[in-house]
Amino acid sequence: MKAGTDIAQIGSLVGDPARANMLAALMGGVALTASELAQEAGVSLSTASAHLAKLTDGGLITVARQGRHRYYALADRRVAAMLEGIMGIAAELGPKRISPGPRDRAMREARICYDHLAGEAGVAMFDSFIQRGFIELEDGQPLLTGSGTAFFASVDIDVGDLRRKRRPLCRTCLDWSVRRAHLAGGLGAVLLERILTKGWARREQNSRVIRFTPMGRREFELFLR
């Protein structure tokens, strides 16, 4: 029998329901303990530890020790992008739920995707930048234009500083709930940070959900015009 590809190896790691739930929990960009991840997965602590060892050995997550605790996080943004893509395929091809609950509705509206804004709000923001000529797509890749650089400078975002960093300035990420692209990369991360620090929205505790305040929603909509 021919040996499987690396796709098979990664697929086996992601495909286990308990491990999939753990990885989904880490999509919020926050490191979690084994106990917290065991709760997310609905398994015992000993079972969770075995799953976490496999994910660590497979390179999908990292672990850092602080005091008596170990904190687990996604290995990098590429892993988050892969998971978001798988979620999109699962949402499209997987079993259809007739009546999604309010938690699902909130996740579709606005959520954290590792370190940037996703959901309907994230897609609307990306669409707005393209329509206003701030970002152009070249062979599917987002490029910041001169007018985009000027616009972000006007709202005190130093694009030059972001360009000097190792991570890409702009990158698309397929949104699993809207099934279209939202903005990732260094610019996407800074924009989410700005939304939170301005108080337009807050992160729901123990969740990836981002909730806009009524005033914040109005300010966000003005930002997109």
N, C-alpha and C positions, 0 to 999 in steps of 0.2 A: 504493500500500500504506500502510495506517495505521501511524504510528510506534509502536514498542513502548513499553511502560510502564517505569517504573523497576524493576519486578520483573524484566523481561527483562534489564536491564543488570546488576543484582546477580546474577541467576541465571547469566549468562554468566561473571561473575568467579568465582563459587563452583564452577561446574560443571566447570571444567578439573581433571583428576585431580591434576596437580602442585600447582596452587594450593589445591585442597581439602586435600591433605596438609600444606601449609604452614600453612593456617589451623587445622587440627586440632592441629598441634604447638603453636601459640600459645594454644590453649585452656587450657594449663597456667598462664597468667597471668605467664609469664616472658618477657622480651624475648630474642630470638635473633638471631644474625648471619646474613648472607646465606649464608655457608658452611654453617652448621648447618642452615639451612632447605633448602639445596640437597641436603644429605644426607637430610633427612626426605622430600623430594620425589623423590629418586632421579634428579636431573637435574644437568647441569653448572652451574658457578657463573654462567657468562654467561647461560644459560637462566633460572636462578633469579632473576637480577637483572632480567631482562625481566618475569618474572611479578610480582616484588615492586613494580616500577614501576607496573604495572597495578593492583595491589591498593591501592597508596598513592594513586594518582590517583582510584580509585573510592571512597576514603574508608573502606575496611574495615580498614586498618592504618595505623599511624604509624611514623615513623622518627626516631631520635635519634642524634646523632653524639657519640661519646666517644673522644677520641684519634684513632687511625687507623681505628677501627671504627664501623660503623653498626649499631644495634640496632633490630629490628623488633618491634612488639607490636600486638595487636588495638586498634582505635581506641577502643572503650569496651565497657561491659558489655552494651549492646544488641546489638552484633555477636556477642558470645559467646552470648547467649540465642538469637539467630537460628540460629547454627550448631548449638546443642544441639537445637533444634527440628527442623532439617533431618536431623540424625543420627537422631532418633527416627523420622521418616518413612522414612528409608533403611533403618533396622533392621527396620521392619515390612513395607515394600513391596519392598525390594531383594532380591537373590539370597540364598537361605538357605544358610548354611554348616552342614554336617552335624555337624562335630566342631570346635567352637571350641577354640583352644589355651589354655594356662594364662594367657597374657598377657591374653586376652579375659576369662577368669574373674576375674582380679584387677581389671580395669577395671570389671567389673560390680559387684564387691563394694564398692569405695570408690575414688574418684578425685577430683581437683580439677576443678571446672568454673569456670574463670577465677580465682575467689577464694573459692569456697565448696565445701562437701562434696557430692558427688554419688554415684550408685550406690546399691546396696541400703542402705548405712549412712546415706546422706543422706536417702533416702526414709523409712527407719525413724525417724530423728530427727524429721522433719517430722510423721509420723503420730503419734508420741508426744506432741508438743506440742499437736496438735489434740485427741487423746483425753483429755489431762489438762486441757484448757480453757485452755491458755496462749495459743493462737492460735485465732481463729475465722475462718471464711471467709464473706465477705459479697459476694455476686455474684461469687464466684470469687476475690476478692481477700483475702489474709491480713491480719488485723488483730490486733495484740497486745492481750490483755485485761489487766485489772487484776491478776489472779492471775499472769499471765505476767510482767508487770513486776516483781511481788514476787519471783517465782521467780528471775528473772535477776539481780535485785539481791542475792539470797541467795548467788549464786555469783560475785559481784563483777563483773557486767557492767552498766555504767552506760547504761541505756536512754535516759535523758534526754540524755546526751551524743550518742548515736547519732541521736536525733530532731533535734538541732540541725544536723546535717550535711545537705548537699544531697541525698544519695542516699536512696532509699526505705528505711525501716526493715526492712520485710518484703516480699518479693516471691516469687512462685512461679516455678520454672523447670522445664519439662517434661524429665524424665530420659529420655534416649534408650534406655538399657538396660532400665530397669524400666518405662518408659512411663507413669509417674505423676510427680507433682510432688515436687520437693525444695525446700528453703528457700534463697533467695538474698537479696539486699539487704544492708544494713549488718549486720543481726543474723547472717545466714548467714556473712558474712565473718569476723566476730568469733568465732563458734563454731568455725570451722575453725582459726583462729589459736590459739584456746585448746586445741583437741585436740592441735595440734602442739607448742605450748610446754609443755604438761603432760607431753609424752613418751608420750602414749597411742598415737601413731602417728607415722610418718615418711614423708616423700615419697620414693619410689623415684627414684634418680638418672636423669636424662634421660627421665623418664616422668611421666605424670599420675597414676600409681597411688599411692594412699595405703595403706600397710601398717600395720595395728594390731599392737602387741606383744600377747602373751598377757595380760599384766597390763592393758594399755591397753584391750583388748577387754572385759575384765571391768568396768573402770571406766566405759567407754562404755555398756555395757549397764545398769549401775547408774544412770547419769545419765539413761537413758531411762525408768526406772521411776517 
